[in-house]
Amino acid sequence: MKNITLLGATGSIGTQTLEVVKQHPDRFNIAAISFGQNIERGIDIIKAFKPELVAVKNEQVKDELLHALSLHNIRVVSGLEGLIEAATYPNADILVNAVMGSVGLKPTLAAIHSGKDIAIANKETLVTAGHFVMEKANEKGVRLLPVDSEHSAIFQSLEGHRCEDVSRLILTASGGSFRDRTREELKDVSVQDALNHPNWSMGAKITIDSATLMNKGLEVIEAHWLFNMPYEKIDVVIHKESIVHSLVEYYDKSVIAQLGNPDMKGPIQYALSYPERLELKDVKRLNLWEAGTLHFQKVDMNRFRSLALAYEAGRTGGSLPTVLNAANEAAVEHFLKGRIAFLDIESLVESALEAHKVIKNPDLETIEEIDSQTRRFINDKAADI
């Protein structure tokens, strides 16, 4: 039995993690959860999985939860301190970090300090402070097990092989909601258009990131840290069917890939069960004759400017990836609220990168200050648009 802390339990990854746990009650148990303010869904989870510890967004949500539900033998905590308490909960064996955004950084570091393995779906943690996180994980001997389908595919394709024999990592990208549109056709797209992803069912922010290809840029930076791979050995290819989840090329020109129908429960379960593989009953089997032709296309960096910005930030390193992530989070929020146009997202991110003076090896306090400064910068810029 593996006891799990699940941060972000009401989100897309959190919900699918619970579906995996439900399939294997003899193998997995939810010991602690966190969620923001979706009390109705949170109550359903608490009733179904009976966690010992529940962390919520703030004291107001905590009070509402306690008023709505009689919680015997369940401790309820709130805020960042509560999130950290859940992440380090002594009765849990592994942390699934499925929160969205840079808020996941401190809980991840706290869990590493407590010696817990981490199934990481919070890519912003490694983008924002990859050098710091990996250093601490290596010191503690903690495993970071990837949950993103692309990084899980690379992780699986590396199994049984030597990293020094790898010549290239190849991340696949669906191309998002607007993959067949020109930049001219993107000028007046709506929020609803952007949220209509052709392959995956995801949260709003990550769906927008898929449309700009910033999501793939963040994944490139994440892959750099997870697999200790230089950026010149990480490529991206457009693959609109999302069947091939990523590939690893070796020096003998052999390419090993991981394939499957687009469903996040597979990579989630593998991170939880590693190194075992368990049956997944409700995931459709991949029959290649049904999939038919698979398409691959080179990425046009001028068309997908956000991906180029991510490579630039990653190669520069230091504090620039922190700026990239914070600027993108803030800009996407403005777009989702209808304050800016779709193409303004990358323009705002680029302006933040250009305005920033890079700090080579920032500590945690500096990272947090840069994150805050960048968000203020974007908010000011967005107000002028």
PETAWO-V717180 format. One record per helix or strand. SS is the DSSP state (a for helix, b for strand). FROM is the first residue (numbers start at 1). TO is the last residue. Records with the same first field share a line. If there is no record, write none. Layout:
SS=FROM-TO ; FROM-TO
This chain:
b=2-7 ; 28-34 ; 53-56 ; 75-78 ; 94-97 ; 117-120 ; 144-146 ; 166-173 ; 234-238 ; 244-250 ; 255-259 ; 297-298
a=12-23 ; 39-49 ; 59-68 ; 79-87 ; 104-113 ; 123-140 ; 149-158 ; 163-165 ; 184-186 ; 191-194 ; 204-212 ; 214-226 ; 231-233 ; 264-273 ; 288-291 ; 305-316 ; 320-336 ; 344-355 ; 364-383
